[in-house]
Amino acid sequence: MTPLLALPFPAIDPVLIEVGPIAIRWYALAYIAGILLAWRYMVQVVRKDALWGGTPRPTPLDIDDFVVWATLGIVAGGRLGYVLFYNPAYYLQNPLEIFAIWTGGMSFHGGFAGTVLAMVLYARARGLTVWTLFDLAGIAAPIGLFFGRIANFINSELWGRLSDAPWAVVFPNGGPFPRHPSQLYEAALEGIVLFLVLRLLSHRSHLLQKPGFLAGAFAAGYGVGRSIAELFREPDAHIGFLAGSLTMGMLLSVPMILAGVALMVWSARRAPAA
């Protein structure tokens, strides 16, 4: 295994524009792009009557307002999840660093939990069907995941394990040896592949008329994709492997897979919403 056979890391500055103390980072832009495109996609879906039959659904205005709630859930949950799951000792000693989200460090599983809470509260406040809101968020979430993983690659963080593959990359802060570009694997699995699968289910199989099914498909699909990617991703140094080759990402994905499958079975057995 030699760096001479690896791809050089692309010369992309994590900071796009910097004016004095103000810096615009690719990481922040990825979150903004993911949220905005997911919002527009959900609006487009609720406007297509043919997908819904007689199933109650939010209005485009409901989706507009929901984006604010979802953004708060994503950011607060993602950061809190990272703090609690991945490095609690460090943040206990440096509590002010918890708020420095521009430096990176967001947990998908924490962001998922925060978004679920936001959806439940918003659905209750607006009198909406929470399972339908879950479905809409689920089919749009891979858009944000794709951009988030690309930002991880640009930041040279969450890189993969040592590799002699011809597409392996020598990351600036990953040591002298080539590694799997696991961020790009995750962008493909959790972003592109999962989006296409959910698009097929929602637009070809009309499963939006079975509230909860697509939310379950997203949870299970993400868990499977993440677990596959974890086989190539380097575990966090302060956590390492939990048992054998099991990682924290795999451990957190297991409940998502089980809950997602259970939700799909439950939804498929229900009568269509009227």
C-alpha positions in Angstrom: 0.0 0.0 0.0 1.7 3.2 -1.1 0.6 6.8 -1.6 2.1 6.8 -5.1 -0.8 4.6 -6.3 -3.5 6.8 -4.7 -5.5 9.8 -5.9 -4.4 13.2 -4.6 -6.9 15.0 -2.5 -8.5 17.7 -4.6 -7.4 21.2 -3.7 -10.7 22.5 -2.4 -10.7 25.1 0.4 -13.4 24.3 3.0 -14.0 28.1 3.1 -15.6 29.3 -0.1 -15.5 33.0 0.7 -13.8 34.8 3.6 -14.2 38.5 4.3 -12.6 39.6 7.6 -14.1 37.5 10.4 -16.9 36.3 8.2 -16.4 33.0 6.4 -18.8 31.1 4.2 -18.0 27.4 4.3 -19.0 24.6 1.9 -20.2 22.7 5.0 -22.8 25.4 5.7 -23.8 25.7 2.1 -24.3 22.0 1.8 -26.9 22.1 4.6 -28.6 25.1 3.1 -28.7 23.5 -0.4 -30.0 20.2 1.0 -32.8 21.9 3.0 -33.9 24.2 0.2 -34.0 21.5 -2.5 -35.7 19.0 -0.1 -38.3 21.7 0.6 -39.0 22.3 -3.1 -39.2 18.6 -3.8 -41.8 18.2 -1.0 -43.9 21.1 -2.4 -43.7 19.5 -5.8 -44.9 16.1 -4.5 -47.9 17.5 -2.5 -49.1 19.3 -5.7 -49.4 16.1 -7.6 -53.0 14.9 -7.1 -52.5 11.6 -8.9 -50.0 10.4 -6.3 -52.4 10.8 -3.4 -55.9 9.5 -4.3 -58.1 10.4 -1.4 -55.2 10.5 1.2 -55.2 13.8 3.2 -52.0 15.7 2.7 -50.3 19.0 3.7 -50.7 22.0 1.5 -47.7 23.7 -0.1 -48.1 26.5 2.6 -47.9 23.8 5.3 -44.6 22.6 3.8 -43.3 26.1 3.6 -43.8 26.6 7.3 -42.6 23.1 8.2 -39.2 23.8 6.8 -38.4 26.2 9.6 -39.3 23.6 12.2 -37.4 20.9 10.4 -34.3 23.0 10.1 -34.2 23.6 13.8 -34.7 19.9 14.4 -31.9 19.0 12.0 -29.3 21.4 13.4 -30.1 21.1 17.1 -30.6 17.3 17.0 -27.6 16.7 14.7 -25.2 18.7 16.9 -26.6 17.3 20.2 -26.4 13.8 18.8 -22.8 14.2 17.9 -21.9 15.7 21.3 -23.6 12.8 23.2 -22.8 9.8 20.9 -19.4 10.6 19.6 -17.4 12.8 21.9 -19.2 13.6 25.2 -15.9 13.8 27.3 -14.4 16.6 25.1 -17.6 18.7 25.1 -18.0 18.3 28.8 -14.6 19.9 29.2 -15.2 22.5 26.4 -19.0 23.3 26.7 -18.8 26.4 24.5 -17.5 24.3 21.6 -21.0 22.6 21.5 -22.3 25.7 19.7 -19.4 25.9 17.1 -21.3 23.9 14.5 -19.3 25.6 11.6 -16.3 23.6 12.6 -18.1 20.3 11.6 -19.4 17.5 13.8 -23.1 16.6 13.1 -24.7 13.2 13.8 -27.3 11.9 11.3 -29.0 9.9 14.0 -29.2 12.9 16.2 -30.5 15.0 13.4 -33.0 12.3 12.5 -34.3 12.2 16.1 -34.5 16.1 16.2 -36.5 16.1 12.9 -38.9 13.5 14.1 -39.6 15.5 17.2 -40.1 18.6 15.1 -42.5 16.8 12.8 -44.6 15.5 15.7 -44.9 18.9 17.3 -45.7 20.6 13.9 -48.3 18.0 13.0 -50.0 18.4 16.3 -49.9 22.2 16.0 -51.4 22.2 12.5 -53.7 19.2 12.8 -51.9 17.2 10.1 -51.4 13.5 9.7 -48.0 12.9 11.2 -47.3 9.7 9.2 -47.8 11.6 5.9 -45.4 14.3 7.1 -42.9 11.5 8.0 -43.3 10.1 4.4 -42.7 13.5 2.8 -39.6 14.1 4.9 -38.3 10.6 4.2 -38.5 10.8 0.4 -36.8 14.2 0.5 -34.1 13.6 3.1 -31.6 11.8 0.8 -31.1 15.1 -1.0 -29.7 16.7 2.1 -27.7 13.6 2.9 -26.0 13.7 -0.5 -24.9 17.3 0.0 -23.9 16.7 3.6 -21.6 13.8 2.6 -20.0 15.8 -0.2 -19.3 18.5 2.4 -17.7 15.9 4.6 -15.3 15.0 1.8 -14.4 18.6 1.1 -13.7 19.1 4.8 -11.5 16.0 4.8 -13.4 14.5 7.7 -15.0 11.1 8.3 -12.6 9.5 5.8 -12.3 5.7 5.2 -10.1 2.9 6.3 -6.7 2.2 4.7 -7.0 0.9 1.2 -5.0 -0.1 -1.9 -7.9 0.5 -4.3 -6.9 2.6 -7.3 -9.5 5.2 -6.3 -8.2 5.5 -2.7 -7.4 9.1 -1.6 -4.6 10.5 0.6 -6.5 12.9 2.9 -4.6 15.9 4.2 -5.3 15.0 7.9 -5.7 11.2 7.4 -2.0 10.2 7.5 0.4 9.4 4.7 -1.5 6.4 3.4 -4.4 6.2 1.0 -7.9 5.6 2.3 -11.3 4.8 1.1 -13.2 8.0 0.2 -16.1 6.6 2.4 -17.9 10.0 2.3 -18.4 9.5 -1.4 -19.6 6.0 -0.8 -22.2 7.3 1.6 -23.2 10.1 -0.8 -24.0 7.5 -3.4 -25.7 5.0 -1.0 -27.6 7.3 1.4 -28.1 10.0 -1.2 -28.5 8.9 -4.8 -29.5 5.2 -4.5 -31.9 5.8 -1.6 -33.5 8.8 -3.3 -34.1 6.8 -6.5 -35.6 3.9 -4.6 -37.9 6.1 -2.6 -38.8 8.0 -5.8 -39.8 4.7 -7.4 -41.9 3.7 -4.4 -43.7 7.0 -4.1 -44.3 7.8 -7.8 -44.7 4.3 -9.4 -46.2 2.3 -6.5 -48.3 5.2 -5.1 -47.3 4.3 -1.6 -48.0 7.9 -0.4 -51.5 6.5 -0.1 -50.2 4.2 2.7 -49.1 6.7 5.3 -45.9 5.6 7.1 -44.6 3.1 4.5 -42.2 5.5 2.9 -41.0 6.7 6.2 -40.2 3.1 7.2 -38.5 2.5 3.8 -36.3 5.6 4.4 -35.3 4.5 7.9 -34.6 0.9 6.9 -32.8 2.0 3.6 -30.6 4.5 5.4 -29.7 2.0 8.1 -28.7 -0.6 5.5 -26.7 1.9 3.4 -25.0 3.4 6.4 -24.1 -0.1 7.7 -22.5 -1.0 4.4 -20.6 2.3 4.3 -19.3 1.6 7.8 -17.4 -1.4 6.5 -15.1 1.1 4.7 -15.3 4.1 7.1 -12.6 4.6 9.7 -14.2 4.6 13.2 -13.8 7.8 15.3 -10.4 7.5 17.0 -11.8 8.2 20.5 -14.4 5.4 20.0 -12.9 2.8 17.8 -14.5 -0.6 17.3 -17.1 -1.5 19.9 -17.0 -5.2 19.5 -15.1 -7.0 16.7 -15.8 -5.0 13.6 -19.0 -3.3 15.0 -18.9 0.5 14.9 -21.0 3.2 16.6 -22.6 4.0 13.2 -23.7 0.3 12.8 -25.0 0.1 16.3 -27.1 3.3 15.9 -28.4 2.0 12.5 -29.8 -1.3 13.8 -32.8 0.2 15.6 -33.5 2.3 12.5 -33.6 -0.9 10.3 -35.8 -2.8 12.7 -38.2 0.1 13.2 -38.3 0.9 9.5 -39.2 -2.7 8.6 -41.9 -2.9 11.3 -43.4 0.4 10.1 -43.5 -0.8 6.5 -45.3 -4.0 7.6 -47.7 -2.1 9.8 -48.5 0.5 7.1 -49.0 -2.2 4.3 -51.6 -4.0 6.5 -53.6 -0.8 7.1 -56.5 0.2 4.9 -55.7 3.2 2.7 -56.2 6.6 4.4 -59.5 8.3 3.5 
